[in-house]
Amino acid sequence: MYKIKSLLFVFLSIAIVSCSSDSNNDEPATTKPSNLSIIGKIVGVDNENPNGDGSGIVNFTINATNATSYKVLINNETLDLTQNTFSYTFTKKGTNDHTIIVSAYNASGFTSTTSTLKVYVNDVLALVWQDEFEQDGAPNTSNWGYNTGNGDNGWGNNESEYYTDRLDNAKVENGLLKITAKKESYESFQYTSARLLTAGKFEFTYGRIDVKAKLPAGGGLWPAIWTLGANINTVGWPTCGEIDIMEYVGNNPGHISSALHTASSSGATVNYKANTITNETTEFHIYSMVWTEESITFLLDDVEYYTYNPSTKNNQTWPFSEKQFIILNVAVGGNLGGTIDPDFVTSTMEIDYVRVYQ
């Protein structure tokens, strides 16, 4: 009798387990996303502008079944999204085909699809920022701030000057910004000058900058027109990126140079090109830089002489997808300025205008 009861108990236990197992099999299994598509609505499309109004702005909507997040790859830029709508601004000039790769994700996996969109971006640059230096006195504080002092180890270059915010070293006069280096005893230094910058006032990504300037003369002077990454205080130099639009060395008249400093090459950077110039200290010339998402090109009097376009673009070689600010200065001595002429007394870099186009 006991044996029969035991067998009955085992049989019932198996039945209960089997019923429980069958119940689990009835639950719907989770599947990876499906029915994935992406739709891009280009801003300004009409009969006359089938590829948009030139702004390059596209509003995207992603459709998918059973998706919890998305990843979109556009122009080598990856967007991680939890919502299914987003806007993107294309910047490559002209009418171009752009490939968009979108992936939809959930706990069970992902699915991907590819779409192509033809977008028109206006290739006419508009003036977006300028200083024409029309008001005599101190430089416009809405546009310019100052670096003062001698920095760390002569601004990292063993420079000999002490930068000030005095009118003696930087002023606007007769339609020109004048940055003057002087031999004088000041704050335990023997030379003064000025370094002006637009940090926190005007910072930009991509475009063209033109600076019309007459350079100072004198052995040991080192005037420069350049930009620095606005994120320098968080990522440091050279990770922030530096674009030297124009550097001139008074000990090497008749030559200017342009350079890029990145995490992959800085200081004595390999990304460098010198150019010849005439009458640089007696006549005005226009020093320019054209910056796109693909390359940076330098020009002298509207003639191109150097383009930086690394085949591999990453945070080591291309920090130039972030904002930069403008710097104008005249250094004295230092690693590049070299030996200071013992007869040097004073000299001025004169700037007619600074203009930025986008």
Buried (B, 14 or more C-beta within 10 A) or exposed (E): EEEEEEEEEEEEEEEEEEEEEEEEEEEEEEEBBEEBEBEBEBBBBEEEEEBBBBBBBBEBEBEBEBBEBBBBBBEEEEEEBEEBEBEBEBBBBEBBEBEBBBBBBBEEEBBEBEBEBEBBBEEEEEEEBBBBBEEEEEBBEEBBBBBBBBBEEBBEBBBBBBBBBBBBBBBBEEEBBBBBBBBBEBEEBBBBBBBBBBBEBBBBBBBBBBBBBBBBBBBBBBBBBBBBBBBBEEBEBBBBBBBBBBBBBBBEBEEBBBBBBBBBBBEEBEBBBBBEBEEBBEEBBBBBBBBBBBBBBBBBEEEEBBEBEBEEBEBBBBBBEBBBBBBBBBBBBBBBBBEBBEEBEBBBBBBBBBBBBB
